[in-house]
C-alpha cells in the first residue's frame, strides 16, 4: 500500500482514487500470481529430483580481496573490487561479475561476492561512478544536477567489458591462464540487471520506449522514471553485447520499457530473473513478469520471493548516503536471512550448472526452490516451460488496468485561489466542458476532505454539459487555517457566497446548484435557508441566488462515537475553542470500495481532526436547520446510504419529511456507506442526480 506514498507527490488529487483503484488491482493480481506460481513450482518440482548439495552454506575456499583501478573511455577512473578464492581450486576458474544498482556501491554487493568466492569463483565487482553513491553525494552537494549520468546506459556495460579485457591481460601473468574468460557469469541488481541484459545482447527499442513513456505520469511502475531517460540518448548506438558473458542472474532487473519485446528477444543465454511480491519500484506484474516471457533463452527461470523488497539493505544505503544516522533507522534492517540465503544458494546453483557443468540435462531449480522454501518468505521458481500459464493472468491485468486509467475527457481543468470576505485565500479548482454550459455545480466536501474527492461527480456530469467548481474549505486541503477550525459558521456561508458570485460572473445565464457531501451538505442547506429567510423577511440579501441543493449523507443525526466527540467539543468551545481532537472515524469504513479505503488512508490532503468551536457551530447550525426548515423552499434532493455509520440515515429522513416544500426527493441506496460519491454503486447515484438536475435546467 505504501506504493501510493511514492507516487502521491506527483499526482493530481482528482486522480488519487483512480490511482488507488489501480494499486488495489495490482495487489489483487500479485496475490493471484503468487498462488499460480506456487502451483506451477510444485508441478515442475514433481518431475525433478532435488539436489543433495546445499549451496546456501559458505563454500570451502578462503578469500583474498584486492582492488584494481581502471579508467573509462572518458578517462574517468573507477575501481574494481576483486574477491579471489584461495585453496585447492579446480581449473579453469570461472569468473563472475557483479553490477550494483542505482545509488549503490560495490560494498553493497559484498554478501553476494564473498559467498560466490567461497565456492571457488573469482568475483569482480566494478564501481559505476556515474550512478553510485558518490553521484548521489554530488547531487546533494550541488556539483551535479542528476541522480545518474545519462552516459551510464553505455558506461556500465563498457565498464564490465573493460574489466574483462583487464583480466585477460592479467590472466597469464597473475593467474597462470587459469581464468576461464570465455564463459563469464554476471549478477546484476536493479540498474545492474539492465547492465547484465545489455551485455547479453538486449538492445534498446526507442520506438517502444517512447510509447511506454507517453503514459509515464499515470504509471505505477516507478522504474520507468529511470528507463525513460534513455529517450535523450542518440537513436543510433553501438551494440553493447559482450560474447564472453554466458549466464545472467538478474535480481529485480529493470528494462521492460527500455528493451521491449524486440530488444529482449536477442537474449539467448541462460538467465534467472529474481523478483518479489513487495517491490514498489519495479512491481512484479508490471516489470519483471513482463520481461521474462520475452527473453528468447530456452534456459530461462523466474524466481519470486514473497516479502522481499527492491533495495537489499535500505538502512545501509541511507547510512552510506549520510541521510540518516544508523540509530535513527531502527525499522530499516537487512533482508531476512532466509531471503538472503535464497539468493546466495540460487546464484551458486545456477552458475555451477551453466558455467562449470554445461550439458543438456534439466536443471532441478524448481525442486531446489521447493526444498528450501520457508514461510512466510516463500520461494517459487518456474522455467520457460511454465511461463505460458502466466499469460492469461497478465493479459487480464493489463486489460483491467487500462480500463481503470483516467479517461481523457475534453475538459478545461484550472485551479487557483479566491479571496474570502475576511481576506483568506482559499483554494479552488474547476472543470469546464468545451460544449455549451447548461448549468454550474458548486462541490462542497465534508469534514477532513477536499475538492479532489469529487472525481466521480466530475466524470459523470461534465459530459452532460455542467461546469463544476470545487473548493477546499478553510482549514482543509490546500486552503490555509487550522485543520477543522472555524470561528463562526458564517465564515463557511460567506466563503461559499464569494465562490458562487465568482462562478456566476463567468456563467451568468445558467442555473447554479450546490452539491454537498456530509458537512458540505449542511453548509449548502444552511446557505439556502439563510438566503431564503432574508428574502422572506424582506431583507436585501448579499447572497447570490441558487437553483437547488443536492445533499448527500447529511449528518443530522450522528452515531454514538461521533456524537460524543461533538458534545465534548461543545463543552470546551468557550474556554478552549481551538482544542483539536480526532474524529474517531478510523475504524469506520468510508466505502465498500477497497480502493477508496486505500486512497483515503494514504491521501496527504485529508485529515481526521475537529475543533471545539467547529463542534459548537455545527450543532447550532443543525438545530437552526431543524427549527427553521420552513424557509427551505427551493428544490432539494437528499441521497443517503442505508449502511452509513457516520450520519444516521433514519434521522436524516426524519428531517426530510419535515420539509414543507413539495419539490423535494429522498433516495436511499441499500448497503451503501458514507462516501456515496465514491461507493461501488456511484454510477447509480450519479444517474439519479443527473436526472434530478435535468428537471431544472433549460435546454435549447
C-alpha positions in Angstrom: 0.0 0.0 0.0 2.9 2.4 0.6 3.3 2.5 -3.2 0.7 5.3 -3.0 3.1 7.3 -1.0 5.8 7.0 -3.6 3.6 8.5 -6.4 1.4 10.8 -4.4 3.9 13.7 -4.7 3.4 13.9 -8.5 -0.3 13.0 -8.5 -3.2 15.4 -9.0 -5.6 14.9 -6.2 -8.5 14.4 -8.5 -6.8 11.3 -9.8 -5.9 9.9 -6.3 -8.9 7.5 -6.3 -8.2 6.3 -9.8 -4.6 5.5 -8.8 -5.8 3.7 -5.6 -8.0 1.5 -7.8 -5.0 0.6 -9.9 -2.9 -0.2 -6.9 -5.7 -2.3 -5.5 -5.9 -4.2 -8.8 -2.1 -4.6 -8.7 -2.2 -6.1 -5.2 -5.0 -8.5 -6.2 -3.1 -9.6 -9.3 0.1 -10.1 -7.2 -1.8 -12.4 -4.9 -3.3 -14.3 -7.8 0.2 -14.7 -9.5 1.7 -15.9 -6.2 -0.9 -18.6 -5.9 -0.4 -19.6 -9.5 3.4 -19.6 -9.2 3.2 -21.9 -6.2 1.1 -24.4 -8.2 3.5 -24.2 -11.2 6.5 -24.6 -9.0 5.1 -27.8 -7.4 4.2 -29.1 -10.9 7.7 -28.6 -12.2 9.3 -29.9 -9.0 7.3 -33.1 -9.1 9.3 -34.3 -12.2 12.7 -33.3 -10.7 15.0 -34.7 -8.0 16.2 -32.1 -5.5 20.0 -31.9 -5.4 21.8 -33.3 -2.4 24.1 -30.2 -2.2 23.4 -27.1 -0.1 24.8 -24.1 -1.9 23.3 -21.7 0.6 26.1 -22.6 3.0 29.6 -20.9 2.5 32.0 -22.9 0.4 35.4 -24.4 1.5 37.6 -21.7 -0.2 39.2 -18.8 1.5 39.0 -15.4 0.1 41.6 -12.7 -0.8 40.4 -9.2 -1.6 42.2 -6.6 -3.6 41.3 -3.5 -5.7 42.1 -2.8 -9.3 42.0 0.8 -10.8 41.0 1.4 -14.3 39.9 4.3 -16.5 36.8 4.7 -18.6 37.0 5.9 -22.2 36.3 9.3 -20.8 39.4 9.0 -18.6 37.2 8.9 -15.5 38.8 6.5 -13.0 36.9 3.6 -11.4 37.7 0.8 -9.1 37.2 -2.9 -9.3 36.9 -5.0 -6.1 38.2 -8.5 -6.7 37.4 -11.5 -4.5 39.8 -14.3 -5.3 39.3 -17.8 -4.0 42.1 -19.4 -2.1 42.7 -23.1 -1.7 42.8 -26.3 -3.8 41.0 -24.9 -6.9 39.8 -26.9 -9.9 41.0 -25.2 -13.1 39.9 -23.4 -15.1 38.5 -20.9 -12.6 35.1 -19.4 -13.5 34.6 -15.7 -13.3 31.5 -13.8 -12.2 31.0 -10.1 -12.4 28.5 -8.3 -10.1 26.9 -5.0 -11.2 25.4 -2.9 -8.4 22.2 -0.9 -8.6 21.4 2.8 -8.9 22.8 4.9 -5.9 24.5 1.8 -4.6 28.2 0.8 -4.3 30.4 -2.3 -4.7 30.3 -2.7 -0.9 26.6 -3.2 -1.1 27.2 -6.4 -3.1 29.7 -7.9 -0.6 27.3 -10.5 0.6 27.0 -12.0 -2.9 30.7 -11.6 -3.8 32.0 -13.4 -0.7 29.6 -16.2 -1.0 30.4 -16.9 -4.6 34.1 -16.6 -4.0 33.9 -19.1 -1.1 32.5 -21.5 -3.7 35.6 -21.2 -5.9 34.6 -18.3 -8.3 36.7 -15.3 -8.9 34.3 -12.4 -8.4 34.8 -8.9 -9.7 32.6 -6.0 -8.5 33.2 -2.8 -10.5 32.3 0.6 -9.3 29.9 2.5 -11.7 30.9 6.1 -10.8 28.1 7.9 -12.7 25.3 6.0 -10.9 26.7 5.1 -7.5 26.6 6.6 -4.0 29.2 9.2 -4.9 26.9 10.5 -7.7 24.1 11.0 -5.1 26.5 12.8 -2.8 27.4 15.1 -5.6 23.8 15.7 -6.4 23.1 16.6 -2.8 26.1 18.9 -2.7 25.0 20.6 -5.9 28.0 19.7 -8.0 25.8 17.7 -10.4 22.2 18.1 -11.3 21.1 14.5 -12.0 20.9 11.3 -9.9 22.7 9.4 -12.6 24.6 10.3 -15.7 22.8 9.6 -19.0 26.1 8.1 -20.2 25.6 5.3 -17.7 23.4 3.4 -20.2 26.7 3.0 -22.1 29.3 3.3 -19.5 28.0 0.5 -17.2 28.3 -2.3 -19.9 31.6 -0.7 -21.1 33.0 -0.9 -17.5 32.4 -4.6 -17.4 33.9 -5.2 -20.9 36.9 -3.2 -19.9 37.2 -5.2 -16.7 37.2 -8.5 -18.7 39.8 -7.0 -21.0 42.0 -6.3 -18.0 41.5 -9.8 -16.6 42.5 -11.2 -19.9 45.7 -9.1 -19.8 46.5 -10.3 -16.3 45.5 -13.9 -16.8 48.9 -15.2 -18.0 50.9 -13.0 -15.7 49.0 -13.4 -12.4 46.7 -16.5 -12.8 48.8 -18.9 -15.0 46.0 -18.7 -17.6 43.6 -20.5 -15.2 40.8 -17.9 -15.5 38.0 -19.0 -17.8 37.2 -15.7 -19.5 35.1 -17.2 -22.4 32.2 -18.3 -20.1 31.7 -15.5 -17.7 28.6 -15.1 -15.5 27.1 -11.8 -14.4 24.9 -11.0 -11.4 23.1 -7.6 -11.7 20.8 -5.9 -9.2 18.2 -3.4 -10.4 20.1 -1.0 -12.7 22.7 -3.7 -12.7 20.1 -6.0 -14.1 19.8 -3.7 -17.1 23.6 -3.8 -17.4 23.6 -7.6 -17.4 20.8 -7.8 -20.0 22.6 -5.3 -22.3 25.8 -7.3 -22.1 23.8 -10.4 -23.0 22.6 -8.8 -26.2 19.4 -6.9 -25.3 19.0 -3.7 -27.3 17.2 -0.5 -26.6 14.0 -0.2 -28.6 13.5 3.6 -28.8 10.1 3.5 -30.5 8.6 1.1 -28.0 10.2 3.1 -25.1 8.7 6.3 -26.4 5.2 4.7 -26.4 5.6 3.5 -22.8 6.8 6.9 -21.6 3.8 8.7 -23.0 1.8 7.5 -20.1 4.6 7.9 -17.5 2.6 10.2 -15.2 -0.2 7.6 -14.9 2.1 4.6 -14.4 2.5 2.6 -11.2 5.9 1.4 -12.5 8.3 3.8 -10.7 11.3 2.3 -12.5 10.1 3.9 -15.8 11.3 7.2 -14.5 14.8 5.8 -14.9 14.1 4.0 -18.1 12.5 6.9 -19.9 15.7 9.0 -19.5 17.2 6.9 -22.3 15.0 8.8 -24.8 17.6 11.5 -24.6 20.3 9.2 -26.0 21.2 9.3 -29.7 18.9 6.8 -31.5 21.8 5.0 -33.2 24.1 3.3 -30.6 26.7 0.6 -31.0 25.8 -2.8 -29.6 26.7 -3.3 -26.0 26.8 -7.1 -26.1 29.9 -8.9 -24.9 30.2 -12.5 -26.1 32.2 -13.5 -23.1 29.0 -13.2 -20.9 27.3 -16.6 -21.0 24.9 -16.6 -18.0 22.9 -14.0 -16.2 21.5 -13.8 -12.7 19.3 -10.7 -12.6 17.8 -9.5 -9.3 14.9 -7.0 -9.6 16.0 -6.1 -13.1 14.6 -3.1 -15.0 14.2 -2.9 -18.7 10.7 -3.8 -19.9 10.4 -0.3 -21.3 14.0 0.1 -22.4 14.3 -3.1 -24.4 10.7 -4.0 -25.2 9.8 -7.4 -26.7 12.2 -6.9 -29.7 15.2 -5.9 -27.6 14.8 -8.8 -25.2 14.4 -11.4 -28.0 18.1 -11.1 -28.5 18.9 -12.7 -25.1 19.5 -16.4 -25.8 21.9 -17.3 -23.0 20.8 -18.9 -19.7 19.1 -16.4 -17.3 17.5 -16.3 -13.9 15.2 -13.4 -13.2 14.6 -12.9 -9.5 11.7 -10.7 -8.3 9.5 -10.2 -5.3 5.9 -9.5 -4.2 6.8 -6.4 -2.3 8.8 -4.4 -4.9 7.3 -0.9 -5.1 9.9 0.4 -7.5 9.5 -2.2 -10.2 6.3 -4.0 -9.3 6.3 -7.7 -10.2 3.3 -7.7 -12.6 4.5 -4.5 -14.3 8.2 -5.1 -14.8 10.0 -8.4 -14.4 7.0 -10.6 -15.3 6.6 -8.5 -18.5 10.2 -9.2 -19.4 10.5 -12.8 -18.6 8.4 -14.4 -21.4 10.0 -12.0 -24.0 13.5 -13.4 -23.4 14.5 -15.8 -26.2 16.6 -18.1 -24.0 15.2 -21.6 -23.6 17.1 -21.8 -20.3 15.3 -19.0 -18.5 14.0 -19.2 -15.0 11.8 -17.0 -12.9 12.2 -16.9 -9.1 9.7 -15.0 -7.0 10.2 -14.4 -3.3 7.3 -13.3 -1.1 8.2 -10.3 1.1 11.5 -9.2 -0.5 11.9 -5.5 -1.2 13.7 -3.8 -4.1 16.6 -2.5 -2.1 18.7 -5.1 -0.4 19.6 -3.1 2.7 17.9 0.3 2.9 19.5 1.1 6.3 23.0 0.7 4.8 22.1 2.6 1.7 20.8 5.7 3.7 23.7 5.5 6.1 26.2 5.4 3.2 24.5 8.5 1.7 24.7 10.1 5.2 21.0 10.9 5.0 20.4 9.4 8.5 22.4 8.1 11.4 22.2 4.3 11.9 20.5 4.7 15.3 17.7 6.7 13.6 16.7 3.8 11.4 15.5 1.1 13.9 12.9 -0.3 11.5 15.1 -0.5 8.4 17.0 -3.8 8.5 18.7 -6.2 6.3 16.6 -8.6 4.3 15.6 -11.5 6.5 18.4 -14.2 6.5 16.0 -16.6 4.8 15.7 -14.4 1.7 19.4 -13.6 1.7 20.1 -17.4 1.7 17.8 -18.0 -1.2 19.7 -15.5 -3.4 23.1 -16.9 -2.4 22.1 -20.5 -2.9 20.3 -20.0 -6.2 23.1 -18.0 -7.7 25.7 -20.7 -6.8 23.4 -23.5 -8.1 22.7 -21.6 -11.3 26.3 -20.6 -12.1 27.6 -24.1 -11.2 25.3 -25.6 -13.7 25.8 -23.2 -16.6 29.4 -22.1 -16.2 31.1 -25.2 -14.8 29.0 -28.1 -16.0 27.5 -27.2 -19.3 25.4 -30.1 -20.5 21.9 -30.7 -21.8 20.4 -32.3 -18.7 17.5 -30.5 -17.0 18.4 -28.3 -14.0 16.2 -29.1 -11.0 15.9 -25.5 -9.9 12.2 -25.8 -9.1 12.8 -28.9 -6.9 15.6 -27.0 -5.1 13.3 -24.0 -4.6 10.5 -26.2 -3.2 13.0 -27.9 -0.8 14.4 -24.7 0.7 11.3 -22.5 0.6 10.2 -21.4 4.1 7.2 -19.5 5.3 6.5 -16.6 5.4 9.1 -15.9 2.7 8.0 -18.5 0.2 10.2 -19.1 -2.8 8.6 -20.0 -6.1 10.6 -20.9 -9.2 9.5 -21.8 -12.7 11.2 -22.4 -16.0 10.3 -21.3 -19.6 8.1 -24.4 -19.8 5.5 -22.7 -17.5 5.5 -19.1 -18.5 2.6 -19.5 -20.9 0.4 -20.3 -17.8 1.1 -16.8 -16.6 -0.1 -15.0 -19.7 -3.9 -15.1 -19.1 -3.4 -13.5 -15.7 -1.1 -10.9 -17.0 -3.2 -10.1 -20.0 -6.3 -9.8 -17.9 -4.4 -7.5 -15.5 -3.3 -5.2 -18.4 -6.8 -5.1 -19.8 -8.4 -4.2 -16.5 -5.6 -1.7 -15.7 -6.2 0.1 -19.0 -9.9 0.4 -18.1 -9.1 1.9 -14.7 -6.8 4.6 -16.1 -8.1 8.1 -16.1 -10.1 8.5 -19.2 -9.1 11.5 -21.2 -12.1 13.9 -21.4 -12.4 17.1 -23.4 -12.2 19.3 -20.4 -10.6 22.6 -19.2 -9.2 22.0 -15.8 -8.0 25.0 -13.8 -7.1 25.7 -10.2 -6.3 28.8 -8.3 -7.2 30.9 -5.2 -10.2 33.2 -4.5 -10.2 35.7 -1.7 -12.9 35.3 1.0 -14.6 38.1 2.9 -12.0 38.2 5.7 -9.1 38.2 3.2 -8.2 34.5 3.5 -7.2 32.9 0.2 -9.0 29.7 -0.4 -8.0 27.0 -3.0 -10.5 26.1 -5.7 -10.5 24.1 -8.9 -12.8 23.9 -11.9 -13.7 21.5 -14.7 -15.3 23.1 -17.7 -16.8 21.4 -20.7 -15.8 22.6 -24.2 -19.5 22.4 -25.2 -22.2 24.9 -24.1 -22.5 25.1 -20.3 -26.1 24.4 -19.3 -25.6 24.7 -15.5 -23.0 25.1 -12.9 -22.4 22.9 -9.9 -20.5 24.0 -6.7 -19.0 21.0 -5.0 -18.7 21.2 -1.2 -16.8 18.4 0.6 -17.1 17.0 4.0 -15.1 17.4 7.2 -11.5 16.3 6.6 -11.9 16.1 2.9 -11.0 18.3 -0.1 -12.2 19.2 -3.5 -10.2 16.5 -5.2 -12.5 13.8 -4.0 -15.3 14.6 -6.4 -13.8 12.9 -9.5 -16.7 10.5 -10.0 -19.1 13.5 -9.9 -16.9 15.3 -12.5 -16.6 12.3 -14.8 -20.4 11.7 -14.7 -21.7 15.3 -15.0 -19.1 17.1 -17.1 -20.1 15.3 -20.3 -23.7 16.3 -19.6 -22.7 20.0 -20.1 -22.2 21.1 -16.5 -19.3 23.3 -15.3 -18.1 22.1 -11.9 -16.3 24.1 -9.3 -14.9 22.6 -6.1 -13.1 24.4 -3.3 -11.3 23.4 -0.2 -13.0 24.7 3.0 -10.9 26.8 5.2 -8.8 24.6 7.4 -9.0 21.8 4.8 -6.9 20.5 1.8 -4.8 23.2 0.2 -6.6 26.1 1.9 -5.0 27.7 4.9 -6.2 27.7 8.5 -6.1 25.3 11.5 -7.4 21.9 10.4 -11.1 21.7 11.1 -11.4 25.1 12.8 -13.8 28.0 12.2 -14.6 30.9 14.5 -18.3 31.1 13.5 -20.5 29.3 10.9 -21.0 32.5 8.8 -17.4 32.0 7.6 -18.5 28.9 5.7 -21.5 30.7 4.4 -19.6 33.8 3.3 -16.8 31.7 1.7 -19.4 29.9 -0.4 -21.1 33.1 -1.4 -17.9 34.5 -2.7 -17.3 31.4 -4.8 -20.9 31.4 -6.1 -20.5 35.1 -7.1 -17.3 34.3 -9.0 -18.9 31.4 -10.8 -22.0 33.4 -11.7 -19.9 36.2 -13.2 -18.4 33.6 -15.6 -21.7 31.9 -16.3 -24.4 34.5 -15.6 -27.3 32.9 -17.7 -27.4 29.4 -16.3 -28.7 28.0 -13.0 -26.3 27.2 -10.2 -26.7 24.2 -7.9 -24.9 23.3 -4.7 -23.7 19.7 -4.4 -22.6 18.9 -0.9 -21.4 15.8 1.0 -21.7 15.3 4.7 -20.6 18.6 6.4 -20.7 20.1 2.9 -24.4 19.2 2.7 -25.1 21.1 6.0 -23.2 24.1 4.6 -25.3 24.0 1.4 -28.6 23.6 3.2 -27.8 26.4 5.7 -26.8 28.7 2.8 -30.1 28.1 1.1 -32.1 28.6 4.3 -30.3 31.7 5.3 -30.8 33.3 1.9 -34.4 32.4 1.7 -35.0 33.6 5.3 -33.6 37.1 4.5 -35.8 37.3 1.4 -38.9 36.2 3.3 -38.2 38.9 5.8 -38.0 41.5 3.0 -34.3 42.0 3.7 -31.8 42.7 1.0 -29.5 39.7 0.8 -25.9 39.7 -0.2 -26.0 36.0 -1.0 -26.3 35.1 -4.7 -29.2 33.0 -6.0 -29.0 29.3 -6.4 -31.4 26.9 -8.2 -31.3 23.9 -5.8 -29.3 21.7 -3.4 -28.1 18.1 -3.7 -27.3 16.9 -0.2 -25.5 13.5 0.2 -25.1 11.8 3.6 -26.3 14.8 5.6 -25.3 14.3 9.3 -28.4 15.5 11.0 -28.0 12.5 13.3 -24.7 11.0 14.1 -23.7 7.7 15.6 -22.7 7.4 19.3 -18.9 7.7 18.9 -19.2 10.8 16.7 -21.9 12.4 18.8 -19.8 12.0 22.0 -16.9 14.0 20.4 -19.3 16.7 19.3 -20.6 17.1 22.9 -17.1 17.2 24.3 -16.2 19.9 21.7 -19.4 21.8 22.7 -18.3 21.9 26.4 -14.8 23.2 25.5 -15.9 25.7 22.9 -15.9 28.9 25.1 -12.8 28.2 27.1 -10.7 26.4 24.5 -12.2 27.0 21.0 -9.2 25.7 19.1 -9.0 22.5 21.1 -8.5 19.8 18.5 -9.5 16.1 18.8 -9.6 13.2 16.4 -12.9 12.5 14.7 -12.8 8.8 15.9 -13.7 7.5 12.4 -10.6 5.4 11.7 -12.5 2.2 12.5 -15.4 3.1 10.2 -15.0 2.2 6.5 -16.0 5.1 4.3 -16.9 3.0 1.3 -17.4 -0.6 0.2 -14.8 0.0 -2.5 -11.4 -1.3 -1.3 -9.5 1.2 -3.5 -11.4 4.1 -1.9 -10.4 2.9 1.6 -6.8 2.7 0.4 -6.8 6.1 -1.2 -8.4 7.8 1.8 -5.9 6.2 4.2 -3.0 7.5 2.2 -4.3 10.8 1.0 -1.9 13.5 2.2 -4.6 16.2 1.9 -7.2 14.5 4.1 -7.2 15.0 7.9 -9.1 13.4 10.8 -9.4 16.4 13.2 -12.2 18.6 14.5 -12.1 21.5 16.9 -14.3 22.5 19.9 -15.6 25.6 18.2 -16.5 23.8 15.0 -18.4 21.2 17.0 -20.4 24.0 18.7 -21.1 25.9 15.4 -22.1 22.6 13.7 -24.6 21.7 16.4 -26.1 25.2 16.4 -26.5 25.1 12.6 -28.2 21.7 12.6 -30.6 23.0 15.3 -31.3 26.0 13.2 -32.0 23.8 10.1 -34.4 21.8 12.2 -36.3 24.7 13.8 -36.4 26.9 10.7 -36.7 24.4 7.9 -39.9 26.1 6.7 -37.5 28.6 4.9 -36.1 25.8 2.8 -38.4 26.4 -0.2 -36.1 25.7 -3.2 -35.7 22.2 -4.8 -33.8 19.7 -2.7 -32.5 16.2 -3.5 -31.2 14.2 -0.5 -29.4 10.9 -1.0 -28.2 8.6 1.7 -26.7 5.1 2.1 -28.6 2.7 4.4 -25.4 1.4 6.0 -23.9 4.9 6.7 -22.1 4.6 10.0 -21.2 8.3 10.2 -24.6 10.0 9.5 -27.7 8.2 10.6 -30.0 7.8 7.5 -33.1 7.4 9.6 -32.7 10.8 11.3 -31.8 12.4 8.0 -35.0 11.1 6.5 -36.9 12.4 9.5 -35.6 15.9 8.7 -36.5 15.5 5.1 -40.1 14.6 6.0 -40.4 17.8 7.9 -39.6 19.9 4.9 -42.7 21.9 3.9 -41.9 22.1 0.3 -43.3 19.7 -2.3 -40.3 19.9 -4.7 -38.2 17.5 -2.7 -36.9 14.0 -3.1 -35.1 11.5 -0.8 -33.3 8.5 -2.3 -31.7 5.7 -0.3 -29.1 3.1 -1.5 -29.2 -0.2 0.1 -26.0 -1.2 1.8 -24.1 2.0 0.8 -21.7 3.6 3.3 -21.0 7.3 4.0 -19.0 8.2 0.9 -21.8 8.0 -1.6 -20.0 9.7 -4.4 -17.2 7.1 -4.1 -19.2 4.0 -3.4 -19.3 0.9 -5.6 -22.7 2.0 -6.9 -21.6 5.6 -7.5 -22.8 5.3 -11.2 -26.4 4.7 -9.9 -26.1 7.7 -7.6 -24.8 9.9 -10.3 -27.6 8.8 -12.7 -30.2 9.8 -10.1 -28.6 13.2 -9.6 -28.3 13.8 -13.3 -32.0 13.0 -13.8 -33.0 15.3 -11.0 -30.8 18.2 -12.3 -32.3 17.9 -15.8 -35.7 18.9 -14.4 -34.4 22.4 -13.6 -32.0 23.1 -16.5 -33.3 24.9 -19.5 -32.3 23.4 -22.8 -32.4 24.8 -26.3 
